[in-house]
Amino acid sequence: MGLPFGEDVNYWQTSKSSPDSWMEKTKRLILGLGGKVLMEGFGSEPASGRSAFMLSFEINGDYFKIVWPVLPSRGRNEGAARIQAATLIYHDTKAKCLSAVVLGARAAFFSYWMLPDGRTAVEASVPELAKGVPAMLRNKNYDAAPQLDGGEVIDGEVIG
């Protein structure tokens, strides 16, 4: 599964705000929900052209990690692509924060929930998505980690 071009996705060149300002707004959303931001970063692999933003946080004892790819640009407009990625993280997080008020943080941010082996729930269930971001932002044992099968238990709950 390849990533779409940024020009084909919402928020392409709709903001003049920097990626840092969007990430600050995103962190304020997490703090407003009673969470604690643990880490943030941006990484890129010049050889592959892949890059991504990362935000790690804790809410009510659960740990979460968002790794959001910067989409490729047909016109090679890396600045607009980075702004778009940070804008998308903000809007995704804002929607999940609203859901968390009703459903709880783990349910709302489930795809970003950190499993005991360091992978996120999405890395365990849809490993192809992780290949779209730089290796340095993935779990260091991601490629060697076993995929979950039906009947396995995590946190006392049987998977599939």
C-alpha positions as CSV (number, residue, x, y, z in Angstrom):
1,M,0.0,0.0,0.0
2,G,1.6,3.3,-1.1
3,L,0.9,6.7,0.4
4,P,-1.3,9.1,-1.5
5,F,0.2,12.4,-2.8
6,G,-0.3,15.3,-0.4
7,E,-2.0,17.3,-3.2
8,D,-4.8,14.7,-3.3
9,V,-5.6,14.9,0.5
10,N,-7.3,17.6,2.6
11,Y,-5.3,20.5,4.1
12,W,-2.9,20.8,1.2
13,Q,-1.7,24.4,1.2
14,T,-4.6,25.6,3.4
15,S,-2.4,27.0,6.2
16,K,0.5,29.3,6.6
17,S,1.1,28.2,10.2
18,S,4.3,26.3,10.8
19,P,4.3,22.5,11.6
20,D,5.6,23.5,15.1
21,S,2.5,25.6,15.8
22,W,0.2,22.8,14.8
23,M,2.1,20.3,17.0
24,E,1.9,22.8,19.9
25,K,-1.9,23.0,19.4
26,T,-2.0,19.2,19.3
27,K,0.0,18.9,22.6
28,R,-2.5,21.4,24.2
29,L,-5.3,19.1,23.3
30,I,-3.6,16.1,25.0
31,L,-2.9,18.3,28.1
32,G,-6.5,19.5,28.2
33,L,-7.7,15.8,28.4
34,G,-5.5,15.4,31.5
35,G,-2.7,13.7,29.5
36,K,1.1,14.1,29.7
37,V,3.2,14.6,26.6
38,L,6.3,12.3,26.8
39,M,8.1,12.9,23.5
40,E,7.8,14.5,20.2
41,G,9.9,14.4,17.1
42,F,10.4,14.6,13.4
43,G,12.5,12.1,11.5
44,S,13.4,11.7,7.9
45,E,15.4,9.2,5.8
46,P,17.1,11.1,2.9
47,A,17.8,7.9,1.0
48,S,14.1,6.9,0.9
49,G,12.5,10.3,1.0
50,R,10.2,9.2,3.8
51,S,9.6,11.4,6.8
52,A,7.1,11.6,9.7
53,F,6.1,13.3,12.9
54,M,5.9,11.4,16.2
55,L,4.1,12.3,19.4
56,S,4.1,10.1,22.5
57,F,1.8,10.7,25.4
58,E,0.2,9.1,28.5
59,I,-3.4,9.4,29.6
60,N,-4.7,7.6,32.7
61,G,-1.9,5.2,32.8
62,D,-2.2,4.2,29.1
63,Y,0.6,5.1,26.7
64,F,0.1,6.2,23.1
65,K,2.3,7.0,20.2
66,I,1.2,8.8,17.0
67,V,3.6,8.4,14.0
68,W,2.2,10.4,11.1
69,P,3.9,10.2,7.7
70,V,4.6,13.3,5.6
71,L,2.9,12.6,2.3
72,P,4.9,12.7,-0.9
73,S,4.4,15.7,-3.1
74,R,4.2,15.6,-6.8
75,G,5.7,19.1,-7.0
76,R,8.3,18.2,-4.3
77,N,6.9,20.9,-2.0
78,E,8.3,19.4,1.3
79,G,7.3,22.5,3.3
80,A,3.6,22.3,2.4
81,A,3.7,18.5,2.9
82,R,5.1,19.0,6.5
83,I,2.5,21.6,7.3
84,Q,-0.2,19.3,6.0
85,A,1.0,16.4,8.1
86,A,1.1,18.5,11.3
87,T,-2.4,19.9,10.5
88,L,-3.7,16.3,9.9
89,I,-2.3,15.2,13.3
90,Y,-4.0,18.1,15.0
91,H,-7.4,17.4,13.5
92,D,-7.2,13.7,14.0
93,T,-6.2,14.2,17.7
94,K,-9.0,16.8,18.2
95,A,-11.6,14.3,17.0
96,K,-10.2,11.6,19.2
97,C,-10.1,13.9,22.2
98,L,-13.8,14.6,21.7
99,S,-14.5,10.8,21.5
100,A,-12.3,10.2,24.6
101,V,-14.6,12.4,26.7
102,V,-17.4,9.9,26.0
103,L,-15.7,6.6,25.3
104,G,-12.4,7.0,27.3
105,A,-8.9,7.6,26.0
106,R,-8.0,3.9,25.3
107,A,-11.0,3.4,23.1
108,A,-10.7,6.8,21.3
109,F,-6.9,6.5,20.7
110,F,-6.9,2.7,20.3
111,S,-4.9,2.7,17.1
112,Y,-2.1,4.6,18.9
113,W,-2.2,2.5,22.1
114,M,1.2,1.1,23.0
115,L,1.2,-2.7,23.6
116,P,3.6,-4.3,26.1
117,D,6.1,-5.2,23.3
118,G,6.4,-1.6,22.2
119,R,4.3,-1.7,19.1
120,T,1.1,0.3,18.7
121,A,-2.2,-1.5,18.1
122,V,-2.1,-0.4,14.5
123,E,1.5,-1.8,14.0
124,A,0.3,-5.1,15.4
125,S,-2.9,-5.3,13.2
126,V,-1.9,-3.5,10.0
127,P,1.9,-3.8,9.7
128,E,1.9,-2.5,6.1
129,L,1.2,1.0,7.5
130,A,4.4,1.1,9.4
131,K,6.4,0.7,6.3
132,G,5.4,4.2,5.2
133,V,7.4,5.9,7.9
134,P,11.1,6.1,8.6
135,A,12.5,3.1,10.4
136,M,13.9,5.3,13.2
137,L,10.4,6.2,14.3
138,R,9.1,2.7,14.4
139,N,9.5,0.3,17.3
140,K,13.1,-0.9,17.2
141,N,12.0,-4.5,17.2
142,Y,9.1,-4.0,14.8
143,D,10.4,-6.0,11.9
144,A,11.3,-9.0,14.2
145,A,8.2,-8.8,16.4
146,P,5.6,-11.5,15.9
147,Q,2.2,-10.5,14.7
148,L,-0.7,-11.3,16.9
149,D,-2.8,-14.3,16.2
150,G,-6.4,-15.1,17.3
151,G,-6.5,-16.4,20.8
152,E,-3.5,-14.5,22.2
153,V,-3.9,-12.5,25.4
154,I,-3.0,-8.9,26.0
155,D,-3.8,-7.2,29.3
156,G,-6.1,-10.1,30.2
157,E,-8.2,-9.9,27.1
158,V,-8.2,-12.5,24.3
159,I,-7.4,-11.2,20.9
160,G,-9.6,-12.2,18.0
